Amino acid sequence: MPLTDIRARIAEAETAAGRPAGSARLIAVSKLQPDERVEAVLQEGQRVFGENRVQEAAGKWPRFRETYDGVELHIIGPLQTNKARQAMELAQAIHSLDRPKLANTFARLAQEIGTCPQLFIQVNTGEEPQKAGVLPGETDAFVAECRGLDLPIAGLMCIPPVDEEPSLHFALLAKIAARNGLEGLSMGMSGDFEKAIMHGATHVRVGSAIFGDRDTH
């Protein structure tokens, strides 16, 4: 589906939700996509992109940034602490802050580097054992802990369980964010971003609907 169609659907969802135009930002998820597909989307004017792996992002984005101004990179996948410095130097936002050890690493590196990307705390709304993220009941304390470290917490992120109605998880994330005074809500993907916008998503992460199926070889 072309980028223009996705943008039109986002605009319609914003209108339906009674939200201002442009209040939900599109992150084009370019992980595992060949460079020519990414470049085609850059040429259409998209400037906000999401990558899962720091290594892949490092191999791709410095080069694209030489050609295209205003590129904003978001790391949206699980992050190992030993990749934290590289992620912070590459990205404008990181959506997968999910544990105290990583928070402490970010805080230490922010002091060294002098800057810190916007951070989203990943919440495991479905309490799935195989999935990263802070449990809903522990999120308030973790937000407070991160703020105590002077980290720039922009909001919360979730990935709902595949077999459950995503709206329930979006509503839960919005509720936790509201009571913590957080405006950023990174939620919604190719199959459910309109529902996420209805529940207040400020960032939707859309990959396959823009780029087509990923090259997994």
N, C-alpha and C positions, 0 to 999 in steps of 0.2 A: 504493500500500500504506500503510495507516495507520501512524502513528508507534508505536502500541502493538505492532503486528506486528514492526516493525524492532527495537524494544527487546527483545521476546521472543526474536527470532533472535540478538541479541547475547548475551543471557543464556544461551541454549542453547550458543552457541559457546564462551563462557567456561567453562561446566561441562564441555563436551567436551574442552577444552584443559587441564582441571584448574586453572583460574585462578580467583581470587576474584571474586565478583560485583561489578560496577562497576569492574573494572580496565581495561576498554576503554571510553573515553568516546565518545559519539556527537556528532559535529559535523554539524549539519543544514546542508547547503550550499544557501544561499538566493539564490545569484547568479541574476540575470535572472528571479526569481520575482516575480509581482505581490504587492503589499502584503497583499491579503486572504488569500492562501495562507500567507504568513509569519505573519500575525497568528493564523490558525487554529492553527498549530503552537505559537506562543507560548501560546495559550490552553490547549493540552494540557499545558503545563508544561515544554516544551523551552526551555532557556536558553543552550545553546552553539550558535553559528551560525558558518558559514564564508562568506566573500565573496572573490571573485577580484579585484575591482577596488576600489581605494580610493575612487574617485569615487562609485561606486554605494553603497558602504558608508556614506559620509559623508552621502548623501542619504536614507538609510533609518534608520540605527540610533540617532542622537541622539534622534529623535522617538519610536521604540519604547521607548527606555530611560526616557523620561519616564513611561511607563505601566507598564512591566514591570521589576520589580527583578531584579537578579542576572544580567543579560544578559552573556554572555562572547562577545566577538567574536574570531574567528581569520581573519587574512588568509592565504589559501591559494594565491593566484595570483602570477604573476611580478611583481616590484616594481621600478619605476624608482627610481633614487636620488633624483630630484626629488620623489617621492611618499613618501619614507621618513619625514619628520617627521609628515605627516598620518596615515600608517599607525600610527606609534608612539603618537600621541595618541589614536587611535580604538580600537586593538586591544589585547587582553590577550595575544595570541600571533601570531607571524608564522611561517609554515611554508615560506617561499621564500627563505631566505638562501642565495645560490648563487655569490657571487663576492667577492673581497677588497675591491673598491671599495665594495660595499654594506655589508660588515662594518665598514669604516673609517667610513662615513657613520653607521651605527648607533652606533658607539662615540663619535663626536663629539657626536651629538645626545643620547645618554644623559647625557653630561656636562652639556650645556646644560639639558635638561629635568629631569634628576634621577632619572628612572626609565627602565626599558627593558622592553618586553614579553618574554615567553618567546620564545626563538628556536629554530626547527628548521632545520637545514641540509638543503637539498634535494640529494639524490644522484641523478645520472643513471645508475641501475643498468643500463639497457640500452645505455648509451653511444650514444644516438641524437643525431645531429648537430643535429636541429631542436629538441631539447628542452633546457630550462634544467637546471642542476644541476651539481654538482661530480662529476668522474669518480670511480668507486670507488677507484682507485689513488691519488688525490690527497686523499681525504677525511681521512685521519689528520692530514696536515700542515695542512689547512684548519681542522680542529677545534682543533688546537694554536694556530694563528694567532688564531682567534677568542677562545680562552681567554686568550691573551696580551693581548688588548684588553679583558679583563674583561667580555666579553659573556655574558649568561645563556643558555648553550646547553642547551636542555632535551632535545634529541634530534635525530633524523634523519627526513627525509620522502622518499618516492619515489612515482613514478607509473610502474608497469611498462608496457612496450610493449604495445600492444593485441593483437598477434598472438602473444604468448608466454605461457607458463604463469606466472601471477603469483606462485605460491608460491616459485619459484626466486628471484625478485627480493625477496620478503619475507624469505626466509631470508638472502640476501646482506646486506640492510640490517640485519637483527638481528645478524648476525655483526660487521659494522663497528661498530655501536653498542656491542656488548658489549666489544669490545677497547678502546674509547675511554671506557668507564665511563659511557655514556649510557643512561638508562632510557627516554626518550621515543621512541616509534616511531609516526609519523604515516603510516599506510598502509592501503590498503583503501578501496574505493568501493562503489557500489550493487551491482555485479555480483560482487564478490569479498571482501566484508568478513569473511565467516566464515573464509575461508582466512587472511586477515591476522591475525585474532584467534588462530588456531591457532599462528601464528608470532610472537606476542607484541605485536601492535599495542596501543598505549595510546590512540590516537586514530583513529577511523574516520570518513571523510568521505563522508556519504551525502546525495545530493541528489534525483535523479529518483525513487528508490524511496520517498521520503517525499512529495515535492511533486507528482509527475507530471512530464510533459515540460516542458522550459523554454519560456518565451515568448521566441523569438529575434527578434521583430519590433522 
